[in-house]
Amino acid sequence: MTETRQNSGKGLLYGIIVILLLGNIGLAWLYMQEKDNYTVAIEEKGILDDQKKELEAELEDMYTQYEGMKTANDTLNSQLAEQQEKIQELLTKAKNNNWTMYKLRKETETLRDIMKGYLKTIDSLNTANIQLTAEKQMVTLKLQKEIKKTDELSEQNTELSEKVKIGERIQAQDIFAAALKQRKNNTHRETDRASRTYMLKACLTLEKNDLTPKGKMMVYARIIGPNGKVVCLEESEDNMFEFEGVKGLYSVKKEVDYQGQDVDVCMYWTYKELAEVASGTYEVYMYAKNYELGKTSFTLK
Protein backbone atom coordinates (compact mmCIF):
# COMPACT_ATOMS: atom_id res chain seq x y z
CA MET A 1 0.00 0.00 0.00
CA THR A 2 2.76 2.33 0.98
CA GLU A 3 4.76 1.30 -2.07
CA THR A 4 1.82 2.01 -4.30
CA ARG A 5 1.47 5.53 -2.89
CA GLN A 6 5.14 6.18 -3.40
CA ASN A 7 4.92 5.13 -7.03
CA SER A 8 1.85 7.34 -7.51
CA GLY A 9 3.68 10.35 -5.99
CA LYS A 10 6.68 9.85 -8.22
CA GLY A 11 4.48 9.70 -11.29
CA LEU A 12 2.82 12.97 -10.34
CA LEU A 13 6.18 14.59 -9.75
CA TYR A 14 7.47 13.43 -13.10
CA GLY A 15 4.37 14.73 -14.75
CA ILE A 16 4.82 18.17 -13.15
CA ILE A 17 8.47 18.19 -14.18
CA VAL A 18 7.53 17.35 -17.78
CA ILE A 19 4.88 20.07 -17.81
CA LEU A 20 7.35 22.62 -16.45
CA LEU A 21 9.93 21.59 -19.03
CA LEU A 22 7.43 21.89 -21.82
CA GLY A 23 6.33 25.31 -20.49
CA ASN A 24 9.91 26.50 -20.35
CA ILE A 25 10.52 25.26 -23.85
CA GLY A 26 7.39 27.10 -25.01
CA LEU A 27 8.44 30.29 -23.23
CA ALA A 28 11.90 30.02 -24.72
CA TRP A 29 10.40 29.60 -28.21
CA LEU A 30 8.07 32.57 -27.68
CA TYR A 31 11.01 34.64 -26.44
CA MET A 32 13.04 33.79 -29.51
CA GLN A 33 10.10 34.65 -31.74
CA GLU A 34 9.56 38.03 -30.07
CA LYS A 35 13.28 38.70 -30.21
CA ASP A 36 13.33 37.99 -33.94
CA ASN A 37 10.25 40.15 -34.46
CA TYR A 38 11.84 42.99 -32.46
CA THR A 39 15.04 42.72 -34.47
CA VAL A 40 13.05 42.80 -37.71
CA ALA A 41 11.06 45.78 -36.45
CA ILE A 42 14.26 47.62 -35.53
CA GLU A 43 15.75 46.88 -38.94
CA GLU A 44 12.57 47.94 -40.72
CA LYS A 45 12.43 51.15 -38.69
CA GLY A 46 16.04 51.87 -39.70
CA ILE A 47 15.17 51.30 -43.35
CA LEU A 48 12.12 53.55 -43.07
CA ASP A 49 14.17 56.25 -41.36
CA ASP A 50 16.74 56.08 -44.17
CA GLN A 51 14.04 56.27 -46.82
CA LYS A 52 12.44 59.17 -44.98
CA LYS A 53 15.74 61.01 -44.87
CA GLU A 54 16.21 60.39 -48.59
CA LEU A 55 12.75 61.81 -49.31
CA GLU A 56 13.46 64.83 -47.09
CA ALA A 57 16.74 65.40 -48.94
CA GLU A 58 14.88 65.10 -52.23
CA LEU A 59 12.29 67.63 -51.07
CA GLU A 60 15.01 70.05 -50.00
CA ASP A 61 16.72 69.58 -53.36
CA MET A 62 13.43 70.28 -55.14
CA TYR A 63 13.02 73.45 -53.06
CA THR A 64 16.48 74.62 -54.15
CA GLN A 65 15.75 73.77 -57.80
CA TYR A 66 12.57 75.86 -57.66
CA GLU A 67 14.67 78.78 -56.39
CA GLY A 68 16.93 78.47 -59.43
CA MET A 69 13.94 78.34 -61.79
CA LYS A 70 12.86 81.94 -61.04
CA THR A 71 12.41 84.05 -64.19
CA ALA A 72 11.45 87.59 -65.13
CA ASN A 73 7.81 86.42 -65.38
CA ASP A 74 6.05 87.56 -62.17
CA THR A 75 3.07 85.22 -62.68
CA LEU A 76 5.31 82.18 -63.12
CA ASN A 77 7.45 83.21 -60.15
CA SER A 78 4.32 83.38 -57.99
CA GLN A 79 3.35 79.82 -59.01
CA LEU A 80 6.87 78.56 -58.26
CA ALA A 81 6.73 80.19 -54.83
CA GLU A 82 3.44 78.38 -54.10
CA GLN A 83 5.11 75.03 -54.88
CA GLN A 84 7.99 75.94 -52.55
CA GLU A 85 5.49 76.59 -49.78
CA LYS A 86 3.94 73.14 -50.33
CA ILE A 87 7.39 71.51 -50.17
CA GLN A 88 8.12 73.39 -46.92
CA GLU A 89 4.82 72.23 -45.39
CA LEU A 90 5.56 68.62 -46.37
CA LEU A 91 9.06 68.82 -44.86
CA THR A 92 7.62 70.16 -41.59
CA LYS A 93 5.08 67.31 -41.40
CA ALA A 94 7.74 64.74 -42.27
CA LYS A 95 10.11 65.94 -39.54
CA ASN A 96 7.30 65.96 -37.00
CA ASN A 97 6.41 62.37 -37.97
CA ASN A 98 2.86 63.50 -38.74
CA TRP A 99 2.74 61.60 -42.03
CA THR A 100 3.23 57.94 -42.81
CA MET A 101 5.94 56.84 -45.19
CA TYR A 102 3.32 56.04 -47.85
CA LYS A 103 1.78 59.51 -47.72
CA LEU A 104 5.19 61.18 -47.69
CA ARG A 105 6.37 59.23 -50.75
CA LYS A 106 3.06 59.79 -52.58
CA GLU A 107 3.06 63.55 -52.01
CA THR A 108 6.76 63.81 -52.94
CA GLU A 109 6.06 62.06 -56.25
CA THR A 110 3.18 64.47 -56.92
CA LEU A 111 5.41 67.48 -56.25
CA ARG A 112 8.14 66.02 -58.45
CA ASP A 113 5.68 65.57 -61.35
CA ILE A 114 4.50 69.17 -60.92
CA MET A 115 8.11 70.40 -60.97
CA LYS A 116 8.77 68.48 -64.21
CA GLY A 117 5.84 70.33 -65.76
CA TYR A 118 7.28 73.70 -64.72
CA LEU A 119 10.71 72.70 -66.04
CA LYS A 120 9.15 71.99 -69.45
CA THR A 121 7.29 75.30 -69.35
CA ILE A 122 10.44 77.24 -68.45
CA ASP A 123 12.44 75.37 -71.09
CA SER A 124 9.82 76.31 -73.69
CA LEU A 125 9.93 79.92 -72.53
CA ASN A 126 13.73 79.95 -72.71
CA THR A 127 13.61 78.50 -76.22
CA ALA A 128 11.04 81.13 -77.22
CA ASN A 129 13.20 83.86 -75.64
CA ILE A 130 16.25 82.65 -77.56
CA GLN A 131 14.25 82.77 -80.80
CA LEU A 132 12.88 86.21 -79.95
CA THR A 133 16.37 87.45 -79.07
CA ALA A 134 17.72 86.14 -82.37
CA GLU A 135 14.82 87.73 -84.26
CA LYS A 136 15.34 90.98 -82.36
CA GLN A 137 19.02 90.95 -83.27
CA MET A 138 18.12 90.39 -86.92
CA VAL A 139 15.55 93.19 -86.85
CA THR A 140 18.05 95.47 -85.09
CA LEU A 141 20.70 94.62 -87.68
CA LYS A 142 18.27 95.31 -90.53
CA LEU A 143 17.19 98.55 -88.85
CA GLN A 144 20.81 99.62 -88.46
CA LYS A 145 21.41 98.86 -92.14
CA GLU A 146 18.33 100.85 -93.12
CA ILE A 147 19.41 103.73 -90.88
CA LYS A 148 22.84 103.61 -92.48
CA LYS A 149 21.27 103.64 -95.95
CA THR A 150 19.01 106.52 -94.92
CA ASP A 151 21.98 108.44 -93.52
CA GLU A 152 23.96 107.78 -96.70
CA LEU A 153 21.02 108.89 -98.85
CA SER A 154 20.56 111.94 -96.65
CA GLU A 155 24.26 112.70 -97.03
CA GLN A 156 24.00 112.24 -100.78
CA ASN A 157 20.91 114.46 -100.89
CA THR A 158 22.72 117.08 -98.82
CA GLU A 159 25.71 116.89 -101.13
CA LEU A 160 23.45 117.12 -104.18
CA SER A 161 21.56 119.97 -102.59
CA GLU A 162 24.83 121.76 -101.91
CA LYS A 163 25.97 121.07 -105.47
CA VAL A 164 22.68 122.42 -106.79
CA LYS A 165 23.06 125.52 -104.63
CA ILE A 166 26.62 125.94 -105.87
CA GLY A 167 25.43 125.38 -109.42
CA GLU A 168 22.66 127.94 -108.94
CA ARG A 169 25.04 130.57 -107.60
CA ILE A 170 25.30 133.43 -109.98
CA GLN A 171 28.86 134.34 -110.96
CA ALA A 172 30.27 137.80 -111.69
CA GLN A 173 33.12 138.96 -113.88
CA ASP A 174 34.78 142.24 -114.86
CA ILE A 175 34.32 143.70 -111.37
CA PHE A 176 35.55 147.27 -111.50
CA ALA A 177 35.44 150.33 -109.25
CA ALA A 178 36.82 153.88 -109.63
CA ALA A 179 36.35 157.49 -108.65
CA LEU A 180 34.79 159.99 -111.11
CA LYS A 181 35.19 163.72 -111.47
CA GLN A 182 32.58 166.00 -113.00
CA ARG A 183 33.36 168.14 -116.01
CA LYS A 184 31.89 171.50 -116.85
CA ASN A 185 29.59 169.92 -119.41
CA ASN A 186 28.22 167.61 -116.65
CA THR A 187 29.99 164.57 -118.06
CA HIS A 188 32.15 162.32 -115.85
CA ARG A 189 35.63 161.01 -116.16
CA GLU A 190 37.78 158.74 -114.00
CA THR A 191 40.24 160.35 -111.61
CA ASP A 192 42.75 159.24 -109.01
CA ARG A 193 42.60 162.53 -107.11
CA ALA A 194 40.54 162.65 -103.91
CA SER A 195 40.18 166.41 -104.20
CA ARG A 196 38.55 166.08 -107.62
CA THR A 197 36.29 163.10 -106.82
CA TYR A 198 32.58 163.79 -107.28
CA MET A 199 31.23 160.21 -107.18
CA LEU A 200 32.31 156.56 -106.89
CA LYS A 201 31.44 153.92 -109.47
CA ALA A 202 31.18 150.10 -108.97
CA CYS A 203 30.46 147.86 -111.98
CA LEU A 204 30.32 144.15 -112.80
CA THR A 205 28.81 141.69 -115.24
CA LEU A 206 26.44 138.96 -113.99
CA GLU A 207 27.32 135.87 -116.00
CA LYS A 208 24.99 133.60 -117.92
CA ASN A 209 23.77 130.62 -115.85
CA ASP A 210 20.81 128.43 -116.84
CA LEU A 211 20.60 126.99 -113.29
CA THR A 212 20.16 130.34 -111.57
CA PRO A 213 16.47 131.09 -110.87
CA LYS A 214 15.29 133.83 -113.19
CA GLY A 215 13.68 137.01 -112.00
CA LYS A 216 14.43 140.23 -110.18
CA MET A 217 17.29 140.40 -107.70
CA MET A 218 19.03 143.10 -105.72
CA VAL A 219 22.74 143.74 -106.25
CA TYR A 220 24.63 145.55 -103.44
CA ALA A 221 27.98 147.34 -103.27
CA ARG A 222 29.89 147.92 -100.01
CA ILE A 223 32.53 150.61 -100.43
CA ILE A 224 34.90 150.71 -97.45
CA GLY A 225 36.92 153.90 -97.19
CA PRO A 226 40.50 154.37 -96.00
CA ASN A 227 39.18 154.88 -92.44
CA GLY A 228 37.74 151.35 -92.45
CA LYS A 229 34.13 152.51 -92.44
CA VAL A 230 31.44 151.82 -95.03
CA VAL A 231 30.71 154.80 -97.25
CA CYS A 232 26.94 155.34 -96.80
CA LEU A 233 24.35 158.01 -96.05
CA GLU A 234 23.98 157.01 -92.40
CA GLU A 235 24.58 153.95 -90.22
CA SER A 236 21.00 152.75 -89.70
CA GLU A 237 18.84 149.67 -90.26
CA ASP A 238 17.52 151.26 -93.44
CA ASN A 239 20.98 151.00 -94.97
CA MET A 240 21.65 147.38 -93.99
CA PHE A 241 21.30 144.09 -95.87
CA GLU A 242 21.93 140.43 -95.02
CA PHE A 243 24.80 138.45 -96.50
CA GLU A 244 26.22 135.06 -95.49
CA GLY A 245 24.18 134.98 -92.29
CA VAL A 246 25.12 138.45 -91.00
CA LYS A 247 23.87 142.00 -91.45
CA GLY A 248 25.98 144.87 -92.70
CA LEU A 249 25.82 148.33 -94.19
CA TYR A 250 25.76 148.83 -97.95
CA SER A 251 26.78 151.89 -99.95
CA VAL A 252 24.49 151.51 -103.00
CA LYS A 253 22.09 148.92 -104.38
CA LYS A 254 20.35 148.25 -107.67
CA GLU A 255 17.51 145.94 -108.69
CA VAL A 256 18.30 143.77 -111.71
CA ASP A 257 16.00 141.61 -113.84
CA TYR A 258 18.08 138.50 -114.42
CA GLN A 259 16.93 136.11 -117.16
CA GLY A 260 19.87 133.73 -117.29
CA GLN A 261 21.93 135.89 -119.67
CA ASP A 262 24.91 138.22 -119.11
CA VAL A 263 23.83 141.47 -117.47
CA ASP A 264 26.04 144.56 -117.03
CA VAL A 265 25.43 146.41 -113.77
CA CYS A 266 26.86 149.76 -112.65
CA MET A 267 26.09 151.61 -109.41
CA TYR A 268 27.11 155.12 -108.30
CA TRP A 269 27.71 156.83 -105.00
CA THR A 270 27.59 160.66 -105.10
CA TYR A 271 29.32 162.82 -102.48
CA LYS A 272 27.46 165.87 -101.20
CA GLU A 273 30.68 167.75 -100.64
CA LEU A 274 34.11 167.18 -102.18
CA ALA A 275 35.70 167.78 -98.79
CA GLU A 276 34.23 164.45 -97.63
CA VAL A 277 36.48 162.46 -99.97
CA ALA A 278 39.57 161.06 -98.23
CA SER A 279 42.85 159.93 -99.78
CA GLY A 280 43.82 156.28 -99.56
CA THR A 281 42.67 152.85 -100.67
CA TYR A 282 39.01 151.99 -101.10
CA GLU A 283 37.84 148.36 -100.91
CA VAL A 284 34.71 147.51 -102.91
CA TYR A 285 32.67 144.32 -102.29
CA MET A 286 29.76 143.21 -104.51
CA TYR A 287 26.87 141.03 -103.33
CA ALA A 288 23.70 139.35 -104.65
CA LYS A 289 21.38 136.67 -103.25
CA ASN A 290 23.00 136.97 -99.78
CA TYR A 291 26.53 136.01 -100.86
CA GLU A 292 29.62 137.79 -102.10
CA LEU A 293 30.13 138.01 -105.87
CA GLY A 294 33.64 139.40 -105.72
CA LYS A 295 35.70 142.43 -104.76
CA THR A 296 38.09 145.04 -106.15
CA SER A 297 39.85 148.18 -104.96
CA PHE A 298 41.19 151.56 -106.10
CA THR A 299 43.38 154.24 -104.58
CA LEU A 300 42.96 158.01 -104.43
CA LYS A 301 45.85 160.44 -103.93
Buried (B, 14 or more C-beta within 10 A) or exposed (E): EEEEEEEEEEEEEEEEEEEEEEEEEEEEEEEEEEEEEEEEEEEEEEEEEEEBEEBBEBBEEBBEBBEEBEBEEEEBBEBBEEBBEBBEEBBEBBEEEEBEBEEBBEBBEEBEEBBEEBEEBBEEBEEEEEEEEEEEEEEEEEEEEEEEEEEEEEEEEEEEEEEEEEEEBBEBEEBEBBBBBBEEEEEBEEBBEBEBBBBBBBBBBBBBBEEBEEEEBBBBBBBBBBEEEBBBEEEEEEBBBEBEEEEBBBBBBBEBEBEBEEBEBBBBBEBEEEEEBEEEEBBBBBBBBEEBBBBBEBEBE
